[in-house]
């Protein structure tokens, strides 16, 4: 399985393409649709779905462009499905983002359950990792995890946004991500990849709670 990271938009959100030899999943297409399409075409694999870890504006900006181009379904947490059409909750409509147009995404095709999925022959488990936002989820594949804005290399997601909660986020990471094998790569929504072991041993948010 191949994992391609595509930093997108002004704040360099990580879109991921997870592909086998035939199919691929698009995860968190935040912006720059033409660039994502260009990378997909290089892989010569067929997109089968778009998956969202959460619905903040920097993770959803290219969703409709890609969904229409490839005619594929969108999956999202039921707790944030309405945020796709709500610029205040997806943060694109906040005052500090005056340079942005309001981002409105068509309703999702499917709402995630917390269970194992197989799409295009690729199997992953959806687990709840709220705290950055109430509907944040992570995707656990056989040998890696995509953590959205829950866990970063040396940090964690912001918890000062609507529905954020620091204690909830720390608990989410401890129970859903730190219970994975130490060698598992962690692919976050921003910045560089890390491993479960590295974050358990050196992430300052967890050293302070020991």
C-alpha positions as CSV (number, residue, x, y, z in Angstrom):
1,X,0.0,0.0,0.0
2,X,1.3,3.5,-0.9
3,X,0.7,6.7,1.0
4,X,1.1,10.0,-0.7
5,X,1.1,13.2,1.3
6,X,0.0,16.4,-0.5
7,X,0.2,19.6,1.5
8,X,-2.6,21.9,0.5
9,X,-3.8,25.4,1.0
10,X,-2.4,28.4,2.8
11,X,-1.8,26.5,6.1
12,X,-0.4,23.4,4.4
13,X,-3.0,20.8,5.5
14,X,-2.0,17.3,4.6
15,X,-4.2,15.5,2.0
16,X,-3.4,11.8,1.8
17,X,-3.8,9.4,-1.0
18,X,-3.8,5.8,0.2
19,X,-3.5,3.5,-2.8
20,X,-3.0,-0.1,-3.7
21,X,-2.2,-1.2,-7.3
22,X,-5.8,-0.7,-8.5
23,X,-7.7,1.7,-6.2
24,X,-7.2,4.7,-3.9
25,X,-8.8,6.6,-1.1
26,X,-8.6,10.4,-0.9
27,X,-8.4,11.6,2.7
28,X,-9.0,15.3,3.7
29,X,-8.7,17.1,0.4
30,X,-8.3,20.6,1.9
31,X,-7.6,22.7,-1.2
32,X,-5.7,22.7,-4.5
33,X,-7.9,20.3,-6.3
34,X,-6.0,20.4,-9.6
35,X,-2.8,19.4,-7.8
36,X,-4.5,16.5,-6.1
37,X,-5.9,15.3,-9.4
38,X,-2.5,15.6,-10.9
39,X,-1.0,13.3,-8.2
40,X,-3.9,10.9,-8.5
41,X,-3.3,10.5,-12.3
42,X,0.4,9.7,-11.7
43,X,-0.7,6.7,-9.5
44,X,-2.9,5.2,-12.2
45,X,-5.2,3.9,-9.5
46,X,-9.0,4.5,-9.4
47,X,-10.3,6.8,-6.6
48,X,-13.2,5.0,-4.8
49,X,-14.1,7.4,-1.9
50,X,-13.3,10.6,0.0
51,X,-12.8,10.2,3.7
52,X,-12.8,13.1,6.2
53,X,-11.1,13.0,9.6
54,X,-13.2,16.2,10.5
55,X,-14.8,19.1,8.7
56,X,-12.8,22.2,9.4
57,X,-12.4,24.3,6.3
58,X,-8.7,23.5,5.7
59,X,-9.7,19.8,5.3
60,X,-12.7,20.1,3.0
61,X,-12.0,22.9,0.5
62,X,-11.5,20.6,-2.5
63,X,-14.1,17.9,-1.6
64,X,-16.8,18.9,-4.1
65,X,-14.3,19.4,-7.0
66,X,-12.8,15.9,-6.5
67,X,-16.2,14.3,-5.8
68,X,-17.6,15.7,-9.0
69,X,-14.5,14.9,-11.1
70,X,-14.3,11.3,-10.1
71,X,-18.0,10.7,-9.2
72,X,-17.2,9.1,-5.8
73,X,-18.9,9.2,-2.4
74,X,-18.0,11.3,0.6
75,X,-17.8,9.8,4.1
76,X,-17.9,11.9,7.3
77,X,-18.7,11.6,11.0
78,X,-22.4,12.1,11.7
79,X,-21.5,14.6,14.5
80,X,-20.1,17.0,11.9
81,X,-22.1,16.3,8.8
82,X,-24.0,19.6,9.1
83,X,-20.8,21.5,9.4
84,X,-20.2,20.9,5.7
85,X,-22.9,23.5,5.0
86,X,-22.1,25.8,8.0
87,X,-19.2,28.2,7.5
88,X,-19.2,29.2,11.1
89,X,-18.7,25.6,12.4
90,X,-16.3,24.7,9.6
91,X,-14.5,27.9,10.5
92,X,-14.3,29.4,7.0
93,X,-16.8,32.0,7.9
94,X,-15.1,33.3,11.1
95,X,-13.9,36.9,11.1
96,X,-10.2,36.0,11.2
97,X,-10.6,34.3,7.9
98,X,-11.8,37.3,6.0
99,X,-9.6,36.4,3.0
100,X,-11.6,33.2,2.5
101,X,-14.9,32.7,0.8
102,X,-17.4,30.7,2.8
103,X,-16.9,27.1,2.2
104,X,-20.0,25.1,1.5
105,X,-19.8,21.4,0.7
106,X,-22.7,19.3,-0.6
107,X,-24.1,16.8,1.9
108,X,-22.1,13.7,2.6
109,X,-23.1,10.4,0.9
110,X,-22.4,8.2,3.9
111,X,-22.0,8.8,7.7
112,X,-19.3,6.9,9.4
113,X,-20.0,4.3,12.0
114,X,-17.2,3.3,14.4
115,X,-16.3,0.1,12.7
116,X,-14.1,-1.6,10.1
117,X,-14.6,-0.7,6.5
118,X,-13.4,-2.2,3.3
119,X,-13.5,0.2,0.3
120,X,-11.8,-0.7,-3.0
121,X,-10.2,-3.7,-1.3
122,X,-8.5,-1.5,1.3
123,X,-9.5,-2.2,4.9
124,X,-9.4,0.3,7.8
125,X,-11.1,1.0,11.1
126,X,-12.8,4.2,12.0
127,X,-12.2,5.3,15.6
128,X,-13.4,8.3,17.4
129,X,-10.7,10.8,18.5
130,X,-12.6,13.9,19.6
131,X,-11.1,16.8,21.4
132,X,-10.0,19.0,18.5
133,X,-13.5,18.8,17.3
134,X,-16.5,16.7,18.5
135,X,-16.6,14.5,15.4
136,X,-12.9,14.0,14.8
137,X,-12.0,10.4,13.7
138,X,-8.8,8.6,12.9
139,X,-8.3,5.8,10.3
140,X,-6.4,2.8,11.4
141,X,-5.0,0.7,8.6
142,X,-3.1,-2.6,8.9
143,X,0.3,-0.9,9.5
144,X,-0.3,2.8,10.0
145,X,-2.8,5.4,11.2
146,X,-4.1,8.7,9.8
147,X,-4.8,10.9,12.8
148,X,-6.2,14.1,11.3
149,X,-5.7,17.0,13.7
150,X,-5.7,14.8,16.9
151,X,-2.1,13.9,17.2
152,X,0.9,15.7,15.6
153,X,4.6,15.1,15.7
154,X,5.5,16.6,19.1
155,X,2.1,18.2,19.6
156,X,-1.7,17.8,19.6
157,X,-4.6,19.5,17.9
158,X,-5.9,22.8,19.0
159,X,-8.7,22.6,21.6
160,X,-9.7,26.3,21.7
161,X,-12.1,26.0,18.8
162,X,-15.9,25.2,18.9
163,X,-16.5,21.8,20.6
164,X,-12.8,21.4,21.4
165,X,-11.8,19.9,24.7
166,X,-8.3,19.3,26.0
167,X,-9.0,16.4,28.4
168,X,-11.2,14.7,25.8
169,X,-8.4,14.9,23.2
170,X,-5.7,13.6,25.6
171,X,-8.0,10.7,26.5
172,X,-8.8,10.0,22.8
173,X,-5.1,9.8,21.9
174,X,-4.3,7.6,24.9
175,X,-7.1,5.1,24.4
176,X,-7.3,4.9,20.5
177,X,-3.8,5.8,19.2
178,X,-1.3,5.0,22.0
179,X,-2.7,1.5,22.2
180,X,-1.5,0.8,18.6
181,X,1.8,-0.9,18.0
182,X,4.8,1.3,18.9
183,X,6.2,1.0,15.4
184,X,3.0,2.3,13.7
185,X,3.6,5.4,11.6
186,X,1.2,8.3,12.4
187,X,0.2,10.5,9.5
188,X,-1.2,13.8,10.9
189,X,-3.3,16.5,9.3
190,X,-0.4,19.0,9.4
191,X,3.4,18.6,9.5
192,X,5.6,15.6,9.3
193,X,4.8,12.0,10.1
194,X,5.8,10.4,13.4
195,X,5.3,7.1,15.2
196,X,3.3,6.0,18.1
197,X,6.4,5.2,20.1
198,X,8.0,8.6,19.4
199,X,4.9,10.4,20.7
200,X,4.4,8.2,23.7
201,X,8.0,8.9,24.7
202,X,8.6,12.5,23.8
203,X,5.3,14.4,23.2
204,X,5.3,17.1,25.8
205,X,1.5,17.0,26.3
206,X,1.9,13.4,27.6
207,X,5.2,13.8,29.5
208,X,3.5,16.3,31.6
209,X,0.7,13.9,32.6
210,X,3.0,11.0,33.7
